[in-house]
Amino acid sequence: MIVFLDFDGVLHPDAVFAARNKPLELRAPGELFMHAPVLEQALAFYPEAKIILSTSWVRILSFERTLKKMPAKLQARVIGATWHKHMVQGGQDPFSWMTRFQQIDSHVKRNGIKNWVALDDLHSAYEVAEWPDNQRHRLVLTEQSKGLGCEEAQADLNTKLLEIQY
């Protein structure tokens, strides 16, 4: 089982800012990765579950730096990311114009992944509309300000993890 994981709007509010030569800053109540324990607890029932990072942090910080910022229990489950620096060719980054679903779907197809779920806040109504209806059962859609701090999102996550298992 694979969990495609966005950070902003999922593990903490979608209000993280990166300034050059300064640490990442959450400009909302709480702290970075404040909802990580919720995901850790949900995944505790699925020891085989692995995480693929679908967060934009990988593009901004690098895979290695993103990994180092994660809580240890989640970090231990990470096996890759949807984005890789080798995807940029001729200065063009295909992720600049792809929706989150397209990014994930491309990774799924390249790697033959069958059982997966995605945790994301999908920044806009356009992104939500672009997620195909026949794949909505794989999406745990969180509210940007609440993420996995919302009981409805937690229930949806637990349900989808159970469903994808079978």
CYANA upper distance limits for C-alpha pairs under 8 A (distance plus 0.5 A):
  1 MET  CA     48 GLU  CA      7.14
  1 MET  CA     49 ALA  CA      5.30
  1 MET  CA     50 LYS  CA      6.85
  1 MET  CA    114 LYS  CA      8.48
  1 MET  CA    115 ASN  CA      5.55
  1 MET  CA    116 TRP  CA      6.05
  1 MET  CA    164 ILE  CA      7.97
  1 MET  CA    165 GLN  CA      7.45
  2 ILE  CA     49 ALA  CA      6.23
  2 ILE  CA     50 LYS  CA      5.52
  2 ILE  CA     51 ILE  CA      6.20
  2 ILE  CA     52 ILE  CA      7.36
  2 ILE  CA    113 ILE  CA      8.28
  2 ILE  CA    115 ASN  CA      6.79
  2 ILE  CA    116 TRP  CA      5.04
  2 ILE  CA    117 VAL  CA      6.96
  3 VAL  CA     49 ALA  CA      7.53
  3 VAL  CA     50 LYS  CA      6.66
  3 VAL  CA     51 ILE  CA      5.26
  3 VAL  CA     52 ILE  CA      6.62
  3 VAL  CA    116 TRP  CA      6.25
  3 VAL  CA    117 VAL  CA      5.61
  3 VAL  CA    118 ALA  CA      6.15
  3 VAL  CA    119 LEU  CA      7.78
  4 PHE  CA     51 ILE  CA      6.40
  4 PHE  CA     52 ILE  CA      5.37
  4 PHE  CA     53 LEU  CA      6.21
  4 PHE  CA     54 SER  CA      6.17
  4 PHE  CA    104 ILE  CA      7.96
  4 PHE  CA    116 TRP  CA      7.86
  4 PHE  CA    117 VAL  CA      6.73
  4 PHE  CA    118 ALA  CA      4.99
  4 PHE  CA    119 LEU  CA      6.67
  5 LEU  CA     51 ILE  CA      7.15
  5 LEU  CA     52 ILE  CA      6.73
  5 LEU  CA     53 LEU  CA      5.47
  5 LEU  CA     54 SER  CA      5.72
  5 LEU  CA     55 THR  CA      6.91
  5 LEU  CA    118 ALA  CA      6.63
  5 LEU  CA    119 LEU  CA      5.74
  5 LEU  CA    120 ASP  CA      7.29
  6 ASP  CA     10 VAL  CA      6.86
  6 ASP  CA     11 LEU  CA      8.32
  6 ASP  CA     53 LEU  CA      6.97
  6 ASP  CA     54 SER  CA      5.65
  6 ASP  CA     55 THR  CA      4.67
  6 ASP  CA     56 SER  CA      8.09
  6 ASP  CA    118 ALA  CA      8.49
  6 ASP  CA    119 LEU  CA      6.54
  6 ASP  CA    120 ASP  CA      5.76
  6 ASP  CA    121 ASP  CA      8.23
  7 PHE  CA     11 LEU  CA      5.64
  7 PHE  CA     12 HIS  CA      7.34
  7 PHE  CA     33 PHE  CA      8.18
  7 PHE  CA     55 THR  CA      6.25
  7 PHE  CA     57 TRP  CA      8.47
  7 PHE  CA    120 ASP  CA      8.19
  8 ASP  CA     12 HIS  CA      6.29
  8 ASP  CA     13 PRO  CA      6.38
  8 ASP  CA     14 ASP  CA      4.91
  8 ASP  CA     15 ALA  CA      7.63
  8 ASP  CA     16 VAL  CA      7.56
  8 ASP  CA     55 THR  CA      8.05
  8 ASP  CA    121 ASP  CA      8.10
  8 ASP  CA    144 GLN  CA      7.89
  8 ASP  CA    147 GLY  CA      8.47
  9 GLY  CA     13 PRO  CA      5.09
  9 GLY  CA     14 ASP  CA      4.71
  9 GLY  CA     15 ALA  CA      8.39
  9 GLY  CA    120 ASP  CA      7.56
  9 GLY  CA    121 ASP  CA      5.88
  9 GLY  CA    142 THR  CA      7.16
  9 GLY  CA    143 GLU  CA      6.87
  9 GLY  CA    144 GLN  CA      4.55
  9 GLY  CA    145 SER  CA      6.52
  9 GLY  CA    146 LYS  CA      7.19
  9 GLY  CA    147 GLY  CA      5.33
 10 VAL  CA     14 ASP  CA      8.22
 10 VAL  CA     35 HIS  CA      7.97
 10 VAL  CA    119 LEU  CA      7.34
 10 VAL  CA    120 ASP  CA      6.61
 10 VAL  CA    121 ASP  CA      6.90
 10 VAL  CA    142 THR  CA      6.63
 10 VAL  CA    143 GLU  CA      8.15
 10 VAL  CA    144 GLN  CA      7.58
 10 VAL  CA    146 LYS  CA      7.88
 10 VAL  CA    147 GLY  CA      4.40
 10 VAL  CA    148 LEU  CA      5.99
 11 LEU  CA     32 LEU  CA      7.88
 11 LEU  CA     33 PHE  CA      5.42
 11 LEU  CA     34 MET  CA      6.64
 11 LEU  CA     35 HIS  CA      5.14
 11 LEU  CA     36 ALA  CA      6.03
 11 LEU  CA    147 GLY  CA      6.44
 11 LEU  CA    148 LEU  CA      6.67
 12 HIS  CA     30 GLY  CA      8.00
 12 HIS  CA     31 GLU  CA      7.39
 12 HIS  CA     32 LEU  CA      6.20
 12 HIS  CA     33 PHE  CA      5.85
 12 HIS  CA     34 MET  CA      6.09
 12 HIS  CA     35 HIS  CA      6.50
 12 HIS  CA    145 SER  CA      8.13
 12 HIS  CA    146 LYS  CA      7.62
 12 HIS  CA    147 GLY  CA      6.57
 12 HIS  CA    148 LEU  CA      8.23
 13 PRO  CA     26 LEU  CA      8.28
 13 PRO  CA     28 ALA  CA      7.21
 13 PRO  CA    144 GLN  CA      6.26
 13 PRO  CA    145 SER  CA      5.01
 13 PRO  CA    146 LYS  CA      6.38
 13 PRO  CA    147 GLY  CA      6.79
 14 ASP  CA    144 GLN  CA      5.78
 14 ASP  CA    145 SER  CA      6.55
 15 ALA  CA     26 LEU  CA      6.08
 15 ALA  CA     27 ARG  CA      5.84
 15 ALA  CA     28 ALA  CA      6.57
 16 VAL  CA     24 LEU  CA      7.14
 16 VAL  CA     25 GLU  CA      5.96
 16 VAL  CA     26 LEU  CA      4.93
 16 VAL  CA     27 ARG  CA      6.69
 17 PHE  CA     24 LEU  CA      6.31
 17 PHE  CA     25 GLU  CA      5.71
 17 PHE  CA     26 LEU  CA      6.94
 17 PHE  CA     27 ARG  CA      7.85
 18 ALA  CA     22 LYS  CA      7.52
 18 ALA  CA     23 PRO  CA      7.35
 18 ALA  CA     24 LEU  CA      5.38
 18 ALA  CA     25 GLU  CA      6.98
 19 ALA  CA     23 PRO  CA      7.80
 19 ALA  CA     24 LEU  CA      7.67
 26 LEU  CA     30 GLY  CA      8.20
 26 LEU  CA     31 GLU  CA      6.93
 26 LEU  CA     32 LEU  CA      6.94
 30 GLY  CA     34 MET  CA      7.14
 33 PHE  CA     70 MET  CA      7.99
 33 PHE  CA     71 PRO  CA      8.00
 35 HIS  CA     39 LEU  CA      7.52
 35 HIS  CA    147 GLY  CA      7.95
 35 HIS  CA    148 LEU  CA      6.26
 35 HIS  CA    149 GLY  CA      6.49
 36 ALA  CA     40 GLU  CA      6.62
 36 ALA  CA     71 PRO  CA      7.80
 36 ALA  CA     74 LEU  CA      8.20
 37 PRO  CA     41 GLN  CA      6.47
 38 VAL  CA     42 ALA  CA      6.77
 38 VAL  CA    148 LEU  CA      7.25
 38 VAL  CA    149 GLY  CA      8.24
 38 VAL  CA    154 GLN  CA      8.02
 39 LEU  CA     43 LEU  CA      6.56
 39 LEU  CA    148 LEU  CA      8.15
 40 GLU  CA     44 ALA  CA      6.57
 40 GLU  CA     73 LYS  CA      7.30
 40 GLU  CA     74 LEU  CA      7.11
 41 GLN  CA     45 PHE  CA      8.13
 42 ALA  CA     46 TYR  CA      8.39
 42 ALA  CA    157 LEU  CA      8.21
 42 ALA  CA    158 ASN  CA      6.85
 43 LEU  CA     47 PRO  CA      7.38
 43 LEU  CA     49 ALA  CA      7.36
 49 ALA  CA     77 ARG  CA      7.71
 50 LYS  CA     77 ARG  CA      5.38
 50 LYS  CA     78 VAL  CA      6.39
 50 LYS  CA     79 ILE  CA      7.01
 51 ILE  CA     74 LEU  CA      8.21
 51 ILE  CA     77 ARG  CA      5.95
 51 ILE  CA     78 VAL  CA      4.94
 51 ILE  CA     79 ILE  CA      6.57
 51 ILE  CA     80 GLY  CA      7.78
 52 ILE  CA     78 VAL  CA      6.24
 52 ILE  CA     79 ILE  CA      6.37
 52 ILE  CA     80 GLY  CA      5.42
 52 ILE  CA     81 ALA  CA      5.33
 52 ILE  CA     82 THR  CA      7.24
 53 LEU  CA     58 VAL  CA      8.06
 53 LEU  CA     78 VAL  CA      7.75
 53 LEU  CA     80 GLY  CA      6.81
 53 LEU  CA     81 ALA  CA      4.80
 53 LEU  CA     82 THR  CA      6.73
 54 SER  CA     58 VAL  CA      8.40
 54 SER  CA     81 ALA  CA      6.44
 54 SER  CA     82 THR  CA      5.90
 54 SER  CA     83 TRP  CA      7.79
 54 SER  CA    100 ARG  CA      8.25
 54 SER  CA    103 GLN  CA      8.36
 54 SER  CA    104 ILE  CA      7.67
 56 SER  CA     60 ILE  CA      6.91
 57 TRP  CA     61 LEU  CA      6.09
 57 TRP  CA     62 SER  CA      7.60
 57 TRP  CA     63 PHE  CA      8.38
 57 TRP  CA     66 THR  CA      6.74
 58 VAL  CA     62 SER  CA      5.08
 58 VAL  CA     63 PHE  CA      5.26
 58 VAL  CA     65 ARG  CA      8.39
 58 VAL  CA     66 THR  CA      6.41
 58 VAL  CA     81 ALA  CA      7.96
 58 VAL  CA     83 TRP  CA      7.48
 59 ARG  CA     63 PHE  CA      8.02
 59 ARG  CA     83 TRP  CA      7.34
 59 ARG  CA     84 HIS  CA      8.17
 59 ARG  CA     85 LYS  CA      8.04
 61 LEU  CA     65 ARG  CA      6.33
 61 LEU  CA     66 THR  CA      6.62
 62 SER  CA     66 THR  CA      6.59
 63 PHE  CA     67 LEU  CA      6.60
 63 PHE  CA     81 ALA  CA      7.85
 63 PHE  CA     84 HIS  CA      8.37
 64 GLU  CA     68 LYS  CA      6.86
 65 ARG  CA     69 LYS  CA      7.04
 66 THR  CA     70 MET  CA      7.27
 67 LEU  CA     75 GLN  CA      6.63
 68 LYS  CA     75 GLN  CA      8.24
 70 MET  CA     74 LEU  CA      7.23
 70 MET  CA     75 GLN  CA      6.18
 71 PRO  CA     75 GLN  CA      6.49
 72 ALA  CA     76 ALA  CA      6.55
 73 LYS  CA     77 ARG  CA      7.54
 74 LEU  CA     78 VAL  CA      7.29
 82 THR  CA    103 GLN  CA      6.94
 82 THR  CA    104 ILE  CA      6.81
 82 THR  CA    107 HIS  CA      6.27
 83 TRP  CA     87 MET  CA      7.66
 83 TRP  CA     95 PHE  CA      8.11
 83 TRP  CA    103 GLN  CA      8.32
 84 HIS  CA     88 VAL  CA      8.46
 87 MET  CA     93 ASP  CA      7.13
 87 MET  CA     94 PRO  CA      7.79
 88 VAL  CA     92 GLN  CA      5.90
 88 VAL  CA     93 ASP  CA      5.06
 88 VAL  CA     94 PRO  CA      7.52
 89 GLN  CA     93 ASP  CA      7.31
 94 PRO  CA     98 MET  CA      7.02
 95 PHE  CA     99 THR  CA      8.19
 95 PHE  CA    103 GLN  CA      7.36
 98 MET  CA    102 GLN  CA      6.21
 98 MET  CA    103 GLN  CA      6.69
 99 THR  CA    103 GLN  CA      6.80
 99 THR  CA    127 GLU  CA      6.81
 99 THR  CA    130 GLU  CA      7.87
100 ARG  CA    104 ILE  CA      6.72
100 ARG  CA    122 LEU  CA      7.76
100 ARG  CA    127 GLU  CA      7.73
101 PHE  CA    105 ASP  CA      6.32
101 PHE  CA    130 GLU  CA      7.95
101 PHE  CA    131 TRP  CA      6.30
102 GLN  CA    106 SER  CA      6.39
103 GLN  CA    107 HIS  CA      6.96
104 ILE  CA    108 VAL  CA      6.60
105 ASP  CA    109 LYS  CA      6.61
106 SER  CA    110 ARG  CA      6.60
107 HIS  CA    111 ASN  CA      6.60
108 VAL  CA    112 GLY  CA      6.23
108 VAL  CA    113 ILE  CA      5.42
108 VAL  CA    114 LYS  CA      8.03
109 LYS  CA    113 ILE  CA      7.23
115 ASN  CA    164 ILE  CA      6.41
115 ASN  CA    165 GLN  CA      7.70
116 TRP  CA    138 ARG  CA      7.23
116 TRP  CA    164 ILE  CA      7.16
117 VAL  CA    138 ARG  CA      5.03
117 VAL  CA    139 LEU  CA      6.41
117 VAL  CA    140 VAL  CA      7.87
117 VAL  CA    160 LYS  CA      7.67
117 VAL  CA    161 LEU  CA      7.76
117 VAL  CA    164 ILE  CA      7.79
118 ALA  CA    138 ARG  CA      6.57
118 ALA  CA    139 LEU  CA      5.45
118 ALA  CA    140 VAL  CA      6.52
119 LEU  CA    139 LEU  CA      6.67
119 LEU  CA    140 VAL  CA      5.36
119 LEU  CA    141 LEU  CA      6.77
119 LEU  CA    142 THR  CA      7.82
120 ASP  CA    139 LEU  CA      7.86
120 ASP  CA    140 VAL  CA      6.93
120 ASP  CA    141 LEU  CA      5.91
120 ASP  CA    142 THR  CA      6.54
121 ASP  CA    141 LEU  CA      5.86
121 ASP  CA    142 THR  CA      5.19
121 ASP  CA    143 GLU  CA      6.33
121 ASP  CA    144 GLN  CA      6.13
121 ASP  CA    147 GLY  CA      7.87
122 LEU  CA    127 GLU  CA      6.10
122 LEU  CA    128 VAL  CA      6.62
122 LEU  CA    141 LEU  CA      7.75
123 HIS  CA    127 GLU  CA      7.14
123 HIS  CA    144 GLN  CA      8.09
124 SER  CA    128 VAL  CA      7.05
125 ALA  CA    129 ALA  CA      6.56
126 TYR  CA    130 GLU  CA      6.59
127 GLU  CA    131 TRP  CA      7.04
131 TRP  CA    135 GLN  CA      7.50
131 TRP  CA    136 ARG  CA      7.19
132 PRO  CA    136 ARG  CA      6.85
135 GLN  CA    139 LEU  CA      7.85
137 HIS  CA    160 LYS  CA      7.83
138 ARG  CA    160 LYS  CA      7.35
138 ARG  CA    164 ILE  CA      8.34
140 VAL  CA    153 ALA  CA      7.27
140 VAL  CA    156 ASP  CA      6.75
140 VAL  CA    157 LEU  CA      6.39
140 VAL  CA    160 LYS  CA      8.09
141 LEU  CA    153 ALA  CA      7.59
142 THR  CA    146 LYS  CA      7.71
142 THR  CA    147 GLY  CA      5.48
142 THR  CA    148 LEU  CA      7.23
142 THR  CA    150 CYS  CA      8.37
142 THR  CA    153 ALA  CA      6.41
143 GLU  CA    147 GLY  CA      5.78
143 GLU  CA    150 CYS  CA      8.36
146 LYS  CA    150 CYS  CA      6.18
147 GLY  CA    153 ALA  CA      7.76
148 LEU  CA    153 ALA  CA      6.19
148 LEU  CA    154 GLN  CA      6.34
149 GLY  CA    153 ALA  CA      8.10
149 GLY  CA    154 GLN  CA      7.97
150 CYS  CA    154 GLN  CA      6.89
151 GLU  CA    155 ALA  CA      6.66
152 GLU  CA    156 ASP  CA      6.62
153 ALA  CA    157 LEU  CA      6.54
154 GLN  CA    158 ASN  CA      6.75
155 ALA  CA    159 THR  CA      6.63
156 ASP  CA    160 LYS  CA      6.56
157 LEU  CA    161 LEU  CA      6.56
158 ASN  CA    162 LEU  CA      6.76
159 THR  CA    163 GLU  CA      6.67
160 LYS  CA    164 ILE  CA      6.41
161 LEU  CA    165 GLN  CA      6.73
162 LEU  CA    166 TYR  CA      7.69
